[in-house]
Each structure stands twice: as C-alpha cells, then as structure tokens.
Amino acid sequence: MCKQINSGEMYFIVENGHLIQEVKVVKTDGDFAVLCCQNGCGWLRLRRSRLYPSREAAQSSIPKPKKKVVLSHWR
C-alpha cells in the first residue's frame, strides 16, 4: 500500500485476486487515483490502498489458497 502517490509514477495493482499489472498514475483526487494501464487498454479509478510500489509487495498481498481437506467415507 502506498502512502504518498505522485502523478506520472508507476505502481502495481492486483486484478481479479491473482493478476499483477503495472499502471501509471495520471491524476490523484483525495483517496482515489486515476490510472492508465501499460497495455493502453483503458483507465481505472482505484483507492490508493490498492496501489503497491513494487511487484513483490503486490505479490505478498495476494492471499494464499487454502488446502482442501478431503475426508474419505471409505476406510
């Protein structure tokens, strides 16, 4: 999570709970930031708590999948 966000800087976001994408900050407005995707496919408006300064920080924010315990009815 980033405390200070500056226009023109590059950050990382987590999409769909598992995809990490690099974005550029176009404008900040209070607790929100307007972002431009690197692949040029659009604009986003997210809270600054969703922005990460590095790919590693974004990766560490993704929750680890829980292991399913399968109990067999056959013994």
One Martini backbone bead per residue (centre of mass of N, CA, C, O) as a GRO file, in nm:
protein
   75
    1MET     BB    1   0.098   0.035   0.021
    2CYS     BB    2   0.042   0.380  -0.048
    3LYS     BB    3   0.081   0.698   0.071
    4GLN     BB    4   0.239   0.841  -0.165
    5ILE     BB    5   0.106   0.998  -0.461
    6ASN     BB    6   0.226   1.042  -0.795
    7SER     BB    7   0.224   1.177  -1.083
    8GLY     BB    8   0.373   0.949  -1.328
    9GLU     BB    9   0.388   0.699  -1.170
   10MET     BB   10   0.468   0.366  -1.092
   11TYR     BB   11   0.250   0.082  -1.039
   12PHE     BB   12   0.075  -0.178  -0.864
   13ILE     BB   13  -0.180  -0.425  -0.930
   14VAL     BB   14  -0.463  -0.631  -0.837
   15GLU     BB   15  -0.626  -0.867  -1.037
   16ASN     BB   16  -0.859  -1.096  -0.954
   17GLY     BB   17  -0.654  -1.193  -0.709
   18HIS     BB   18  -0.373  -1.263  -0.927
   19LEU     BB   19  -0.314  -1.016  -1.107
   20ILE     BB   20  -0.033  -0.831  -1.220
   21GLN     BB   21  -0.021  -0.469  -1.279
   22GLU     BB   22   0.100  -0.205  -1.455
   23VAL     BB   23   0.077   0.147  -1.364
   24LYS     BB   24  -0.028   0.487  -1.427
   25VAL     BB   25  -0.041   0.795  -1.288
   26VAL     BB   26  -0.251   1.072  -1.368
   27LYS     BB   27  -0.445   1.117  -1.104
   28THR     BB   28  -0.540   1.285  -0.804
   29ASP     BB   29  -0.827   1.229  -0.557
   30GLY     BB   30  -0.756   1.201  -0.267
   31ASP     BB   31  -0.812   0.851  -0.226
   32PHE     BB   32  -0.776   0.867  -0.535
   33ALA     BB   33  -0.686   0.713  -0.861
   34VAL     BB   34  -0.584   0.766  -1.188
   35LEU     BB   35  -0.537   0.508  -1.433
   36CYS     BB   36  -0.296   0.364  -1.662
   37CYS     BB   37  -0.243   0.123  -1.867
   38GLN     BB   38   0.024  -0.021  -2.033
   39ASN     BB   39  -0.157  -0.152  -2.280
   40GLY     BB   40  -0.390   0.071  -2.346
   41CYS     BB   41  -0.701  -0.039  -2.231
   42GLY     BB   42  -0.728   0.195  -2.004
   43TRP     BB   43  -0.912   0.306  -1.715
   44LEU     BB   44  -0.873   0.381  -1.362
   45ARG     BB   45  -1.041   0.386  -1.028
   46LEU     BB   46  -0.858   0.396  -0.725
   47ARG     BB   47  -0.748   0.326  -0.435
   48ARG     BB   48  -0.447   0.366  -0.270
   49SER     BB   49  -0.462   0.074  -0.127
   50ARG     BB   50  -0.425  -0.074  -0.431
   51LEU     BB   51  -0.130   0.025  -0.428
   52TYR     BB   52   0.204  -0.072  -0.540
   53PRO     BB   53   0.555  -0.025  -0.560
   54SER     BB   54   0.579  -0.344  -0.608
   55ARG     BB   55   0.561  -0.668  -0.709
   56GLU     BB   56   0.616  -0.796  -0.429
   57ALA     BB   57   0.394  -0.646  -0.273
   58ALA     BB   58   0.161  -0.756  -0.445
   59GLN     BB   59   0.219  -1.060  -0.400
   60SER     BB   60   0.186  -1.047  -0.079
   61SER     BB   61  -0.136  -0.967  -0.097
   62ILE     BB   62  -0.195  -1.246  -0.186
   63PRO     BB   63  -0.380  -1.497  -0.107
   64LYS     BB   64  -0.355  -1.803   0.004
   65PRO     BB   65  -0.444  -2.107  -0.062
   66LYS     BB   66  -0.646  -2.338   0.060
   67LYS     BB   67  -0.648  -2.644   0.185
   68LYS     BB   68  -0.806  -2.929   0.111
   69VAL     BB   69  -1.007  -3.146   0.299
   70VAL     BB   70  -1.036  -3.493   0.242
   71LEU     BB   71  -1.288  -3.709   0.337
   72SER     BB   72  -1.320  -4.038   0.375
   73HIS     BB   73  -1.575  -4.288   0.384
   74TRP     BB   74  -1.350  -4.487   0.340
   75ARG     BB   75  -1.172  -4.764   0.529
   0.00000   0.00000   0.00000
